[in-house]
Every structure is written in structure tokens, then in C-alpha cells.
């Protein structure tokens, strides 16, 4: 059973995975979530109702169940990474009704849940998983990479062309 203290710690972990400060949460939520209130939830000094927890999880873009996933098996990632998908750009293109984008979004959401990774900005796909990803999307690995490049879904670090 998950304790309130574990849920509080998990809230902080999810916020930090998204590289947000308490003040940034307040700003991005347009004042809906006050920094002092979020801090109190994270320290466990303020009770968090289920309705508030659900709303806060929606704000972070994670399922409510993420608060209860304390004992998770963190995967060890191979240093040789394959593709790096820009999740923000992927989400912004969901309305285009592109089957590849919709399938990729569903698959990466599943992977995020399995990895317990709520960063929400970039998803690194290990090189050994590229073939499986291509199989699911019915594309050879190089064809998949090209399809992602065309749709500008591969993450490019600042300064990269």
C-alpha cells in the first residue's frame, strides 16, 4: 500500500523529472497551482484529495496511477542510444490525423509508463529497440528514421542543423 509520504515524494519526483520549479508550476498553471501549495503537498504537510491529485496529474500530463508507482524497476539504458523523439513536437502534431504520428504517440506513451519516465520532452529509444519500433509501425529502421526526420520528430539539440 502506498503511504501519503510516498505519494508526496512521488509528486516532487514527477515535477523534477519535468525540470519544473515550484514557481514555474505556478506560472505555467496561470496561478491554478500556487507554489506554496504544491510545496506543501510535496512535503506531506498538506492533505491532497483524490480530485486535486487527479487535476495535478492532468496538469503534469501523467496518469493518476503514476503517484502510486513507488517501487518501479528503472531500466538501465545502453549507452548507445538510437532515436531521440521530440515529444512536445509529436504532441503538437496529433491533430493532423497522421497514422504514424498517432501510433508513435500511443507507443511512446506506453514506453513512458513502463519506464516511469515523465520528462515529457524527449524520449530516447535504444538502438536495439529501433527494429521493434519499425516493425510496429511497419517500417524498416532506416525508413522509420527518414519518416521521423520528414515529420521533424527527431530531437535536435540547440545549435544542431
N, C-alpha and C positions, 0 to 999 in steps of 0.2 A: 504494500500500500504506500502510496506517495504521501509524504507529510507536507504540511504547509511551508515548512522551511525549505524543503527540496523544490517545491514549486516556485518559491521566491528566488532561489538561486538559479533556477532554470529560466525565469523571466530575465534576469540580468544576463545570463549566458546568451540568450536569443538576441537581446538588444546589442550586446557587444559583438556577436557574430555579424551583425549588420553594420558594424562600425558607427553606431549612433551614441551620442552622449545623451544624458537626460534632457539637457536643454534643446538638443536637436529634435528629440521626440516631441517636445512641447511645440517647437516651431513647425515641424512637418505636420503635426496634427491640428495646426491652427488653434492651439490652446485647448483642444478637447482633453488632452492628457497633460496635466501640469507636471513639471519636472519633480517637484516635491512629492507629489502623489505617487508617481512611478517609483521614485527612490524609496518611499515607504513600503510599497508593495515588494520591491526587491529585497529590502532588509527584513521583511516579515513583521514590521511594526504596525501594519495596517491590513485589515482583512480584505480579501479580494473575492467578491461574489462571482458566481459562475457567469452571470451576464457580463460583468466587467471583464473577466478573463477572456471570454469569447470575443468581445469587442476589441480588446487589446491584441489578441492573436490575429484578428482580421486586419488590424492596423499594421502589424508586423508581416502579414502575408504568410502566416503559418497556421496549420490546423491546431485546434484546441488540444488535441492529443499530444502535441509537442511538449506541453507543460508537464506531462506525466511520463515522458521518456527519459528518466533519470539514468537508469542503468542501460547504456547503449554500447554496442560494440563499435568503436571507432575503427574504420578501415584504415589500414596502412597503405599509403599510396606509393606506387612505384615512382621513382624519381624521373623516369622517362614518361612524361605526360603526352597525351595525344592532343585532342582538340580542346580548346578553351572557348566555351559558348558564352556569349554576352546575353545573360538572362533578361536584363532590362530591355534590350532591343527586341529580343524574342517576344516578350510580353506585349510590347507596343505594337507588334505586327499580328497579334492573334485575330484581330477583326478582319484581316484580309482574306479569310476563308481559304488559306493555302493549306492543303492536306499535310504537307511536310512540316510546316510550322506547328500545326495543331498536334500532330503525332509526336514531334520532338518535345513540345511543351509538356505533354502528358508523361512521356518517358522521363524527362529530366525532373519533373515534379516527383515521380516515383523514386528516382535515384536520390533526390534531396531528402525525402523521408527516410529512406534506408540508411543514408549516410548521417542522418541527423544534422544536416548542413543547411542552415537558414540564412546564409550570407545574402542570397538573393540577387547578386550582381553578376557573378561569374561561376560557371560550373566547368571544372576540368574533367575531361573524360580520358581515362588511362588509355594508352596506346593499344593494349590488348583488348579493350572494350570497343574500339572503333569498328572492328569487324562485326561484332554483335549488333551494334547500333546500326550499321549499314544493312545488316540482314533484316532487322525490324522495320527499317524504312525502305527496304527493297532497293538498296543502292550499294555498289562496290565502294570500298573505303575511299578511293580517290574521287569517285563520282560524288560521294556524300560530301567530302571536303569542298569540292567545287560548288555543289548546290548551296552549302552554307556560306561560302565566300560570296556567291552571287547575291544572296539574300542579306549579306552583311551581318551575319550572325556570329562570326568568329570574333572573339575579343582581340582588340588591338590596344596595346599599351600606348600611353601618350607618347607622341613623337614617332610612332611607327606609321609607315605608309600603308 
